[in-house]
Amino acid sequence: MKTTITATELARNLSRILDQLHAEGGEIVIERNSHRIARLVASPGHQSALEAMGDLYRILTGPAGVMWESDARSGPGKETIKKGMRDPWAF
C-alpha cells in the first residue's frame, strides 16, 4: 500500500491510519501545502536475534559454518537455535 495524505488528515485520523498501516503494510507519504514532508513506513515483524541469524551458518564456508552452528546451538541463554530453522527473508 502506498498512499499520500495531508498532514491535516493524519492529525485527525492518526489512530485509524496507524491501524491501517499495521494491517496492510507499505508506506504513507504525508504532504503539507502540496510538498512531501514525511513518510510513515510499516515496521517489519518482530524477530529475536536467534531467529534473524538462524541460518547464518548456511552462508559461512565449510568448517566455519559447522563451528558457528555448533556454538549457537550450545551457547548460553534460555533460547537455542532450533534444528530446521529457515531463512526468515526467503520466499
Stockholm file with secondary structure:
# STOCKHOLM 1.0

chainA/1-91         MKTTITATELARNLSRILDQLHAEGGEIVIERNSHRIARLVASPGHQSALEAMGDLYRILTGPAGVMWESDARSGPGKETIKKGMRDPWAF
#=GR chainA/1-91 SS CEEEEEHHHHHHSHHHHHHHHHHHCSEEEEEETTEEEEEEECCCCCCCHHHHTTTHHHHSCHHHHHHHHHHHHHCSSSCCCCTTCCCTTCC
#=GC SS_cons        CEEEEEHHHHHHSHHHHHHHHHHHCSEEEEEETTEEEEEEECCCCCCCHHHHTTTHHHHSCHHHHHHHHHHHHHCSSSCCCCTTCCCTTCC
//
